[in-house]
Amino acid sequence: MAYCVVPGGSILIIGSAAGVAAMSVEKIEFVWYMMRFSLMAIGGYLAGAEVCIAQYQLFGLAPSIR
């Protein structure tokens, strides 16, 4: 579950304090960011999810629930 929850804030630049600071310092507009980086962020997220699924299938390594 943590893998699914944590990247949600990383996909959007406004999801973290560092992202908000970057937007204000570099004068990044939200629409500009979404058009250029959201597909890369989603692609990275999906690739990581695929690795988790592959590890589980190959090695039987289930993520810890504790």
mmCIF file of the N, C-alpha and C atoms, coordinates in Angstrom:
data_MODEL
# 
_entry.id   MODEL 
# 
loop_
_atom_site.group_PDB 
_atom_site.id 
_atom_site.type_symbol 
_atom_site.label_atom_id 
_atom_site.label_alt_id 
_atom_site.label_comp_id 
_atom_site.label_asym_id 
_atom_site.label_entity_id 
_atom_site.label_seq_id 
_atom_site.pdbx_PDB_ins_code 
_atom_site.Cartn_x 
_atom_site.Cartn_y 
_atom_site.Cartn_z 
_atom_site.occupancy 
_atom_site.B_iso_or_equiv 
_atom_site.pdbx_formal_charge 
_atom_site.auth_seq_id 
_atom_site.auth_comp_id 
_atom_site.auth_asym_id 
_atom_site.auth_atom_id 
_atom_site.pdbx_PDB_model_num 
ATOM 1   N N  . MET A 1 1  ? 0.827  -1.184  0.000   1.00 0.00 ? 1  MET A N  1 
ATOM 2   C CA . MET A 1 1  ? 0.000  0.000   0.000   1.00 0.00 ? 1  MET A CA 1 
ATOM 3   C C  . MET A 1 1  ? 0.871  1.246   0.000   1.00 0.00 ? 1  MET A C  1 
ATOM 4   N N  . ALA A 1 2  ? 1.984  1.206   0.718   1.00 0.00 ? 2  ALA A N  1 
ATOM 5   C CA . ALA A 1 2  ? 2.842  2.387   0.769   1.00 0.00 ? 2  ALA A CA 1 
ATOM 6   C C  . ALA A 1 2  ? 3.359  2.750   -0.611  1.00 0.00 ? 2  ALA A C  1 
ATOM 7   N N  . TYR A 1 3  ? 3.643  1.746   -1.429  1.00 0.00 ? 3  TYR A N  1 
ATOM 8   C CA . TYR A 1 3  ? 4.127  2.042   -2.780  1.00 0.00 ? 3  TYR A CA 1 
ATOM 9   C C  . TYR A 1 3  ? 3.082  2.815   -3.569  1.00 0.00 ? 3  TYR A C  1 
ATOM 10  N N  . CYS A 1 4  ? 1.824  2.518   -3.351  1.00 0.00 ? 4  CYS A N  1 
ATOM 11  C CA . CYS A 1 4  ? 0.754  3.198   -4.084  1.00 0.00 ? 4  CYS A CA 1 
ATOM 12  C C  . CYS A 1 4  ? 0.463  4.581   -3.520  1.00 0.00 ? 4  CYS A C  1 
ATOM 13  N N  . VAL A 1 5  ? 0.631  4.771   -2.236  1.00 0.00 ? 5  VAL A N  1 
ATOM 14  C CA . VAL A 1 5  ? 0.276  6.042   -1.606  1.00 0.00 ? 5  VAL A CA 1 
ATOM 15  C C  . VAL A 1 5  ? 1.367  7.094   -1.783  1.00 0.00 ? 5  VAL A C  1 
ATOM 16  N N  . VAL A 1 6  ? 2.618  6.709   -1.553  1.00 0.00 ? 6  VAL A N  1 
ATOM 17  C CA . VAL A 1 6  ? 3.717  7.685   -1.558  1.00 0.00 ? 6  VAL A CA 1 
ATOM 18  C C  . VAL A 1 6  ? 3.920  8.341   -2.920  1.00 0.00 ? 6  VAL A C  1 
ATOM 19  N N  . PRO A 1 7  ? 3.984  7.607   -4.034  1.00 0.00 ? 7  PRO A N  1 
ATOM 20  C CA . PRO A 1 7  ? 4.214  8.275   -5.315  1.00 0.00 ? 7  PRO A CA 1 
ATOM 21  C C  . PRO A 1 7  ? 3.096  9.215   -5.742  1.00 0.00 ? 7  PRO A C  1 
ATOM 22  N N  . GLY A 1 8  ? 1.928  9.085   -5.170  1.00 0.00 ? 8  GLY A N  1 
ATOM 23  C CA . GLY A 1 8  ? 0.836  9.981   -5.536  1.00 0.00 ? 8  GLY A CA 1 
ATOM 24  C C  . GLY A 1 8  ? 1.212  11.435  -5.344  1.00 0.00 ? 8  GLY A C  1 
ATOM 25  N N  . GLY A 1 9  ? 1.943  11.725  -4.283  1.00 0.00 ? 9  GLY A N  1 
ATOM 26  C CA . GLY A 1 9  ? 2.401  13.082  -4.054  1.00 0.00 ? 9  GLY A CA 1 
ATOM 27  C C  . GLY A 1 9  ? 3.549  13.476  -4.956  1.00 0.00 ? 9  GLY A C  1 
ATOM 28  N N  . SER A 1 10 ? 4.278  12.488  -5.454  1.00 0.00 ? 10 SER A N  1 
ATOM 29  C CA . SER A 1 10 ? 5.415  12.783  -6.308  1.00 0.00 ? 10 SER A CA 1 
ATOM 30  C C  . SER A 1 10 ? 5.015  13.017  -7.760  1.00 0.00 ? 10 SER A C  1 
ATOM 31  N N  . ILE A 1 11 ? 3.885  12.469  -8.166  1.00 0.00 ? 11 ILE A N  1 
ATOM 32  C CA . ILE A 1 11 ? 3.449  12.656  -9.546  1.00 0.00 ? 11 ILE A CA 1 
ATOM 33  C C  . ILE A 1 11 ? 3.118  14.123  -9.791  1.00 0.00 ? 11 ILE A C  1 
ATOM 34  N N  . LEU A 1 12 ? 2.547  14.769  -8.809  1.00 0.00 ? 12 LEU A N  1 
ATOM 35  C CA . LEU A 1 12 ? 2.233  16.192  -8.927  1.00 0.00 ? 12 LEU A CA 1 
ATOM 36  C C  . LEU A 1 12 ? 3.271  16.997  -8.172  1.00 0.00 ? 12 LEU A C  1 
ATOM 37  N N  . ILE A 1 13 ? 3.770  18.033  -8.781  1.00 0.00 ? 13 ILE A N  1 
ATOM 38  C CA . ILE A 1 13 ? 4.786  18.866  -8.129  1.00 0.00 ? 13 ILE A CA 1 
ATOM 39  C C  . ILE A 1 13 ? 4.222  19.536  -6.873  1.00 0.00 ? 13 ILE A C  1 
ATOM 40  N N  . ILE A 1 14 ? 2.919  19.705  -6.814  1.00 0.00 ? 14 ILE A N  1 
ATOM 41  C CA . ILE A 1 14 ? 2.331  20.362  -5.649  1.00 0.00 ? 14 ILE A CA 1 
ATOM 42  C C  . ILE A 1 14 ? 2.131  19.390  -4.495  1.00 0.00 ? 14 ILE A C  1 
ATOM 43  N N  . GLY A 1 15 ? 2.570  18.127  -4.657  1.00 0.00 ? 15 GLY A N  1 
ATOM 44  C CA . GLY A 1 15 ? 2.369  17.126  -3.620  1.00 0.00 ? 15 GLY A CA 1 
ATOM 45  C C  . GLY A 1 15 ? 3.408  17.149  -2.522  1.00 0.00 ? 15 GLY A C  1 
ATOM 46  N N  . SER A 1 16 ? 4.414  17.994  -2.632  1.00 0.00 ? 16 SER A N  1 
ATOM 47  C CA . SER A 1 16 ? 5.452  18.042  -1.607  1.00 0.00 ? 16 SER A CA 1 
ATOM 48  C C  . SER A 1 16 ? 5.871  19.485  -1.359  1.00 0.00 ? 16 SER A C  1 
ATOM 49  N N  . ALA A 1 17 ? 6.455  19.692  -0.198  1.00 0.00 ? 17 ALA A N  1 
ATOM 50  C CA . ALA A 1 17 ? 6.936  21.037  0.137   1.00 0.00 ? 17 ALA A CA 1 
ATOM 51  C C  . ALA A 1 17 ? 8.046  21.462  -0.817  1.00 0.00 ? 17 ALA A C  1 
ATOM 52  N N  . ALA A 1 18 ? 8.908  20.518  -1.187  1.00 0.00 ? 18 ALA A N  1 
ATOM 53  C CA . ALA A 1 18 ? 9.984  20.840  -2.125  1.00 0.00 ? 18 ALA A CA 1 
ATOM 54  C C  . ALA A 1 18 ? 9.416  21.228  -3.486  1.00 0.00 ? 18 ALA A C  1 
ATOM 55  N N  . GLY A 1 19 ? 8.346  20.567  -3.885  1.00 0.00 ? 19 GLY A N  1 
ATOM 56  C CA . GLY A 1 19 ? 7.712  20.900  -5.154  1.00 0.00 ? 19 GLY A CA 1 
ATOM 57  C C  . GLY A 1 19 ? 7.121  22.293  -5.157  1.00 0.00 ? 19 GLY A C  1 
ATOM 58  N N  . VAL A 1 20 ? 6.478  22.644  -4.066  1.00 0.00 ? 20 VAL A N  1 
ATOM 59  C CA . VAL A 1 20 ? 5.896  23.982  -3.955  1.00 0.00 ? 20 VAL A CA 1 
ATOM 60  C C  . VAL A 1 20 ? 6.998  25.036  -3.978  1.00 0.00 ? 20 VAL A C  1 
ATOM 61  N N  . ALA A 1 21 ? 8.108  24.768  -3.277  1.00 0.00 ? 21 ALA A N  1 
ATOM 62  C CA . ALA A 1 21 ? 9.232  25.707  -3.272  1.00 0.00 ? 21 ALA A CA 1 
ATOM 63  C C  . ALA A 1 21 ? 9.822  25.841  -4.677  1.00 0.00 ? 21 ALA A C  1 
ATOM 64  N N  . ALA A 1 22 ? 9.962  24.716  -5.382  1.00 0.00 ? 22 ALA A N  1 
ATOM 65  C CA . ALA A 1 22 ? 10.500 24.760  -6.746  1.00 0.00 ? 22 ALA A CA 1 
ATOM 66  C C  . ALA A 1 22 ? 9.594  25.564  -7.661  1.00 0.00 ? 22 ALA A C  1 
ATOM 67  N N  . MET A 1 23 ? 8.294  25.392  -7.507  1.00 0.00 ? 23 MET A N  1 
ATOM 68  C CA . MET A 1 23 ? 7.354  26.145  -8.348  1.00 0.00 ? 23 MET A CA 1 
ATOM 69  C C  . MET A 1 23 ? 7.486  27.638  -8.114  1.00 0.00 ? 23 MET A C  1 
ATOM 70  N N  . SER A 1 24 ? 7.654  28.040  -6.867  1.00 0.00 ? 24 SER A N  1 
ATOM 71  C CA . SER A 1 24 ? 7.718  29.476  -6.585  1.00 0.00 ? 24 SER A CA 1 
ATOM 72  C C  . SER A 1 24 ? 9.070  30.065  -6.969  1.00 0.00 ? 24 SER A C  1 
ATOM 73  N N  . VAL A 1 25 ? 10.153 29.356  -6.703  1.00 0.00 ? 25 VAL A N  1 
ATOM 74  C CA . VAL A 1 25 ? 11.486 29.887  -7.007  1.00 0.00 ? 25 VAL A CA 1 
ATOM 75  C C  . VAL A 1 25 ? 11.741 29.927  -8.511  1.00 0.00 ? 25 VAL A C  1 
ATOM 76  N N  . GLU A 1 26 ? 11.371 28.860  -9.205  1.00 0.00 ? 26 GLU A N  1 
ATOM 77  C CA . GLU A 1 26 ? 11.646 28.755  -10.638 1.00 0.00 ? 26 GLU A CA 1 
ATOM 78  C C  . GLU A 1 26 ? 10.506 29.277  -11.513 1.00 0.00 ? 26 GLU A C  1 
ATOM 79  N N  . LYS A 1 27 ? 9.460  29.764  -10.894 1.00 0.00 ? 27 LYS A N  1 
ATOM 80  C CA . LYS A 1 27 ? 8.294  30.299  -11.620 1.00 0.00 ? 27 LYS A CA 1 
ATOM 81  C C  . LYS A 1 27 ? 7.688  29.250  -12.560 1.00 0.00 ? 27 LYS A C  1 
ATOM 82  N N  . ILE A 1 28 ? 7.547  28.024  -12.045 1.00 0.00 ? 28 ILE A N  1 
ATOM 83  C CA . ILE A 1 28 ? 6.976  26.920  -12.816 1.00 0.00 ? 28 ILE A CA 1 
ATOM 84  C C  . ILE A 1 28 ? 5.462  26.984  -12.705 1.00 0.00 ? 28 ILE A C  1 
ATOM 85  N N  . GLU A 1 29 ? 4.798  26.960  -13.828 1.00 0.00 ? 29 GLU A N  1 
ATOM 86  C CA . GLU A 1 29 ? 3.337  26.945  -13.826 1.00 0.00 ? 29 GLU A CA 1 
ATOM 87  C C  . GLU A 1 29 ? 2.857  25.502  -13.789 1.00 0.00 ? 29 GLU A C  1 
ATOM 88  N N  . PHE A 1 30 ? 1.748  25.268  -13.105 1.00 0.00 ? 30 PHE A N  1 
ATOM 89  C CA . PHE A 1 30 ? 1.215  23.927  -12.917 1.00 0.00 ? 30 PHE A CA 1 
ATOM 90  C C  . PHE A 1 30 ? 0.897  23.255  -14.252 1.00 0.00 ? 30 PHE A C  1 
ATOM 91  N N  . VAL A 1 31 ? 0.260  23.951  -15.160 1.00 0.00 ? 31 VAL A N  1 
ATOM 92  C CA . VAL A 1 31 ? -0.119 23.366  -16.452 1.00 0.00 ? 31 VAL A CA 1 
ATOM 93  C C  . VAL A 1 31 ? 1.127  22.996  -17.249 1.00 0.00 ? 31 VAL A C  1 
ATOM 94  N N  . TRP A 1 32 ? 2.149  23.845  -17.233 1.00 0.00 ? 32 TRP A N  1 
ATOM 95  C CA . TRP A 1 32 ? 3.408  23.549  -17.920 1.00 0.00 ? 32 TRP A CA 1 
ATOM 96  C C  . TRP A 1 32 ? 4.015  22.270  -17.375 1.00 0.00 ? 32 TRP A C  1 
ATOM 97  N N  . TYR A 1 33 ? 4.047  22.137  -16.062 1.00 0.00 ? 33 TYR A N  1 
ATOM 98  C CA . TYR A 1 33 ? 4.605  20.944  -15.421 1.00 0.00 ? 33 TYR A CA 1 
ATOM 99  C C  . TYR A 1 33 ? 3.816  19.694  -15.804 1.00 0.00 ? 33 TYR A C  1 
ATOM 100 N N  . MET A 1 34 ? 2.502  19.777  -15.729 1.00 0.00 ? 34 MET A N  1 
ATOM 101 C CA . MET A 1 34 ? 1.665  18.620  -16.040 1.00 0.00 ? 34 MET A CA 1 
ATOM 102 C C  . MET A 1 34 ? 1.867  18.155  -17.478 1.00 0.00 ? 34 MET A C  1 
ATOM 103 N N  . MET A 1 35 ? 1.982  19.086  -18.392 1.00 0.00 ? 35 MET A N  1 
ATOM 104 C CA . MET A 1 35 ? 2.134  18.724  -19.803 1.00 0.00 ? 35 MET A CA 1 
ATOM 105 C C  . MET A 1 35 ? 3.488  18.060  -20.070 1.00 0.00 ? 35 MET A C  1 
ATOM 106 N N  . ARG A 1 36 ? 4.516  18.426  -19.329 1.00 0.00 ? 36 ARG A N  1 
ATOM 107 C CA . ARG A 1 36 ? 5.860  17.941  -19.637 1.00 0.00 ? 36 ARG A CA 1 
ATOM 108 C C  . ARG A 1 36 ? 6.329  16.783  -18.770 1.00 0.00 ? 36 ARG A C  1 
ATOM 109 N N  . PHE A 1 37 ? 5.848  16.671  -17.548 1.00 0.00 ? 37 PHE A N  1 
ATOM 110 C CA . PHE A 1 37 ? 6.427  15.686  -16.634 1.00 0.00 ? 37 PHE A CA 1 
ATOM 111 C C  . PHE A 1 37 ? 5.466  14.640  -16.099 1.00 0.00 ? 37 PHE A C  1 
ATOM 112 N N  . SER A 1 38 ? 4.188  14.830  -16.222 1.00 0.00 ? 38 SER A N  1 
ATOM 113 C CA . SER A 1 38 ? 3.262  13.877  -15.615 1.00 0.00 ? 38 SER A CA 1 
ATOM 114 C C  . SER A 1 38 ? 3.352  12.498  -16.261 1.00 0.00 ? 38 SER A C  1 
ATOM 115 N N  . LEU A 1 39 ? 3.537  12.424  -17.570 1.00 0.00 ? 39 LEU A N  1 
ATOM 116 C CA . LEU A 1 39 ? 3.650  11.119  -18.219 1.00 0.00 ? 39 LEU A CA 1 
ATOM 117 C C  . LEU A 1 39 ? 4.916  10.378  -17.792 1.00 0.00 ? 39 LEU A C  1 
ATOM 118 N N  . MET A 1 40 ? 6.012  11.091  -17.604 1.00 0.00 ? 40 MET A N  1 
ATOM 119 C CA . MET A 1 40 ? 7.242  10.453  -17.126 1.00 0.00 ? 40 MET A CA 1 
ATOM 120 C C  . MET A 1 40 ? 7.067  9.936   -15.697 1.00 0.00 ? 40 MET A C  1 
ATOM 121 N N  . ALA A 1 41 ? 6.421  10.723  -14.852 1.00 0.00 ? 41 ALA A N  1 
ATOM 122 C CA . ALA A 1 41 ? 6.210  10.304  -13.472 1.00 0.00 ? 41 ALA A CA 1 
ATOM 123 C C  . ALA A 1 41 ? 5.289  9.089   -13.402 1.00 0.00 ? 41 ALA A C  1 
ATOM 124 N N  . ILE A 1 42 ? 4.247  9.078   -14.173 1.00 0.00 ? 42 ILE A N  1 
ATOM 125 C CA . ILE A 1 42 ? 3.331  7.940   -14.190 1.00 0.00 ? 42 ILE A CA 1 
ATOM 126 C C  . ILE A 1 42 ? 4.041  6.707   -14.761 1.00 0.00 ? 42 ILE A C  1 
ATOM 127 N N  . GLY A 1 43 ? 4.860  6.897   -15.784 1.00 0.00 ? 43 GLY A N  1 
ATOM 128 C CA . GLY A 1 43 ? 5.627  5.787   -16.355 1.00 0.00 ? 43 GLY A CA 1 
ATOM 129 C C  . GLY A 1 43 ? 6.580  5.168   -15.342 1.00 0.00 ? 43 GLY A C  1 
ATOM 130 N N  . GLY A 1 44 ? 7.255  5.998   -14.572 1.00 0.00 ? 44 GLY A N  1 
ATOM 131 C CA . GLY A 1 44 ? 8.139  5.501   -13.516 1.00 0.00 ? 44 GLY A CA 1 
ATOM 132 C C  . GLY A 1 44 ? 7.389  4.745   -12.443 1.00 0.00 ? 44 GLY A C  1 
ATOM 133 N N  . TYR A 1 45 ? 6.236  5.253   -12.087 1.00 0.00 ? 45 TYR A N  1 
ATOM 134 C CA . TYR A 1 45 ? 5.393  4.582   -11.093 1.00 0.00 ? 45 TYR A CA 1 
ATOM 135 C C  . TYR A 1 45 ? 4.966  3.204   -11.591 1.00 0.00 ? 45 TYR A C  1 
ATOM 136 N N  . LEU A 1 46 ? 4.496  3.143   -12.835 1.00 0.00 ? 46 LEU A N  1 
ATOM 137 C CA . LEU A 1 46 ? 4.040  1.866   -13.387 1.00 0.00 ? 46 LEU A CA 1 
ATOM 138 C C  . LEU A 1 46 ? 5.197  0.877   -13.540 1.00 0.00 ? 46 LEU A C  1 
ATOM 139 N N  . ALA A 1 47 ? 6.373  1.356   -13.919 1.00 0.00 ? 47 ALA A N  1 
ATOM 140 C CA . ALA A 1 47 ? 7.536  0.478   -14.027 1.00 0.00 ? 47 ALA A CA 1 
ATOM 141 C C  . ALA A 1 47 ? 7.905  -0.103  -12.664 1.00 0.00 ? 47 ALA A C  1 
ATOM 142 N N  . GLY A 1 48 ? 7.851  0.706   -11.632 1.00 0.00 ? 48 GLY A N  1 
ATOM 143 C CA . GLY A 1 48 ? 8.134  0.220   -10.282 1.00 0.00 ? 48 GLY A CA 1 
ATOM 144 C C  . GLY A 1 48 ? 7.113  -0.795  -9.813  1.00 0.00 ? 48 GLY A C  1 
ATOM 145 N N  . ALA A 1 49 ? 5.857  -0.570  -10.142 1.00 0.00 ? 49 ALA A N  1 
ATOM 146 C CA . ALA A 1 49 ? 4.811  -1.530  -9.782  1.00 0.00 ? 49 ALA A CA 1 
ATOM 147 C C  . ALA A 1 49 ? 5.038  -2.851  -10.500 1.00 0.00 ? 49 ALA A C  1 
ATOM 148 N N  . GLU A 1 50 ? 5.467  -2.774  -11.744 1.00 0.00 ? 50 GLU A N  1 
ATOM 149 C CA . GLU A 1 50 ? 5.756  -3.986  -12.517 1.00 0.00 ? 50 GLU A CA 1 
ATOM 150 C C  . GLU A 1 50 ? 6.906  -4.770  -11.887 1.00 0.00 ? 50 GLU A C  1 
ATOM 151 N N  . VAL A 1 51 ? 7.925  -4.079  -11.391 1.00 0.00 ? 51 VAL A N  1 
ATOM 152 C CA . VAL A 1 51 ? 9.042  -4.747  -10.717 1.00 0.00 ? 51 VAL A CA 1 
ATOM 153 C C  . VAL A 1 51 ? 8.554  -5.440  -9.449  1.00 0.00 ? 51 VAL A C  1 
ATOM 154 N N  . CYS A 1 52 ? 7.694  -4.787  -8.689  1.00 0.00 ? 52 CYS A N  1 
ATOM 155 C CA . CYS A 1 52 ? 7.143  -5.408  -7.476  1.00 0.00 ? 52 CYS A CA 1 
ATOM 156 C C  . CYS A 1 52 ? 6.370  -6.673  -7.816  1.00 0.00 ? 52 CYS A C  1 
ATOM 157 N N  . ILE A 1 53 ? 5.582  -6.627  -8.853  1.00 0.00 ? 53 ILE A N  1 
ATOM 158 C CA . ILE A 1 53 ? 4.797  -7.799  -9.272  1.00 0.00 ? 53 ILE A CA 1 
ATOM 159 C C  . ILE A 1 53 ? 5.736  -8.909  -9.751  1.00 0.00 ? 53 ILE A C  1 
ATOM 160 N N  . ALA A 1 54 ? 6.758  -8.560  -10.519 1.00 0.00 ? 54 ALA A N  1 
ATOM 161 C CA . ALA A 1 54 ? 7.703  -9.558  -11.021 1.00 0.00 ? 54 ALA A CA 1 
ATOM 162 C C  . ALA A 1 54 ? 8.462  -10.223 -9.879  1.00 0.00 ? 54 ALA A C  1 
ATOM 163 N N  . GLN A 1 55 ? 8.883  -9.449  -8.878  1.00 0.00 ? 55 GLN A N  1 
ATOM 164 C CA . GLN A 1 55 ? 9.575  -10.021 -7.727  1.00 0.00 ? 55 GLN A CA 1 
ATOM 165 C C  . GLN A 1 55 ? 8.674  -11.006 -6.993  1.00 0.00 ? 55 GLN A C  1 
ATOM 166 N N  . TYR A 1 56 ? 7.442  -10.641 -6.844  1.00 0.00 ? 56 TYR A N  1 
ATOM 167 C CA . TYR A 1 56 ? 6.509  -11.532 -6.163  1.00 0.00 ? 56 TYR A CA 1 
ATOM 168 C C  . TYR A 1 56 ? 6.338  -12.833 -6.945  1.00 0.00 ? 56 TYR A C  1 
ATOM 169 N N  . GLN A 1 57 ? 6.206  -12.736 -8.245  1.00 0.00 ? 57 GLN A N  1 
ATOM 170 C CA . GLN A 1 57 ? 5.991  -13.931 -9.067  1.00 0.00 ? 57 GLN A CA 1 
ATOM 171 C C  . GLN A 1 57 ? 7.251  -14.795 -9.159  1.00 0.00 ? 57 GLN A C  1 
ATOM 172 N N  . LEU A 1 58 ? 8.421  -14.169 -9.264  1.00 0.00 ? 58 LEU A N  1 
ATOM 173 C CA . LEU A 1 58 ? 9.659  -14.933 -9.405  1.00 0.00 ? 58 LEU A CA 1 
ATOM 174 C C  . LEU A 1 58 ? 10.171 -15.514 -8.091  1.00 0.00 ? 58 LEU A C  1 
ATOM 175 N N  . PHE A 1 59 ? 10.101 -14.732 -7.038  1.00 0.00 ? 59 PHE A N  1 
ATOM 176 C CA . PHE A 1 59 ? 10.729 -15.112 -5.786  1.00 0.00 ? 59 PHE A CA 1 
ATOM 177 C C  . PHE A 1 59 ? 9.739  -15.346 -4.641  1.00 0.00 ? 59 PHE A C  1 
ATOM 178 N N  . GLY A 1 60 ? 8.492  -15.066 -4.863  1.00 0.00 ? 60 GLY A N  1 
ATOM 179 C CA . GLY A 1 60 ? 7.512  -15.220 -3.793  1.00 0.00 ? 60 GLY A CA 1 
ATOM 180 C C  . GLY A 1 60 ? 7.677  -14.195 -2.687  1.00 0.00 ? 60 GLY A C  1 
ATOM 181 N N  . LEU A 1 61 ? 8.260  -13.061 -3.029  1.00 0.00 ? 61 LEU A N  1 
ATOM 182 C CA . LEU A 1 61 ? 8.500  -12.013 -2.031  1.00 0.00 ? 61 LEU A CA 1 
ATOM 183 C C  . LEU A 1 61 ? 7.290  -11.096 -1.960  1.00 0.00 ? 61 LEU A C  1 
ATOM 184 N N  . ALA A 1 62 ? 6.501  -11.297 -0.951  1.00 0.00 ? 62 ALA A N  1 
ATOM 185 C CA . ALA A 1 62 ? 5.350  -10.420 -0.748  1.00 0.00 ? 62 ALA A CA 1 
ATOM 186 C C  . ALA A 1 62 ? 5.779  -9.249  0.113   1.00 0.00 ? 62 ALA A C  1 
ATOM 187 N N  . PRO A 1 63 ? 5.264  -8.061  -0.120  1.00 0.00 ? 63 PRO A N  1 
ATOM 188 C CA . PRO A 1 63 ? 5.613  -6.914  0.730   1.00 0.00 ? 63 PRO A CA 1 
ATOM 189 C C  . PRO A 1 63 ? 5.127  -7.126  2.155   1.00 0.00 ? 63 PRO A C  1 
ATOM 190 N N  . SER A 1 64 ? 5.877  -6.605  3.093   1.00 0.00 ? 64 SER A N  1 
ATOM 191 C CA . SER A 1 64 ? 5.522  -6.742  4.508   1.00 0.00 ? 64 SER A CA 1 
ATOM 192 C C  . SER A 1 64 ? 4.287  -5.915  4.827   1.00 0.00 ? 64 SER A C  1 
ATOM 193 N N  . ILE A 1 65 ? 3.380  -6.487  5.586   1.00 0.00 ? 65 ILE A N  1 
ATOM 194 C CA . ILE A 1 65 ? 2.144  -5.793  5.944   1.00 0.00 ? 65 ILE A CA 1 
ATOM 195 C C  . ILE A 1 65 ? 2.318  -5.069  7.277   1.00 0.00 ? 65 ILE A C  1 
ATOM 196 N N  . ARG A 1 66 ? 3.346  -5.390  8.004   1.00 0.00 ? 66 ARG A N  1 
ATOM 197 C CA . ARG A 1 66 ? 3.539  -4.799  9.336   1.00 0.00 ? 66 ARG A CA 1 
ATOM 198 C C  . ARG A 1 66 ? 3.877  -3.365  9.288   1.00 0.00 ? 66 ARG A C  1 
# 
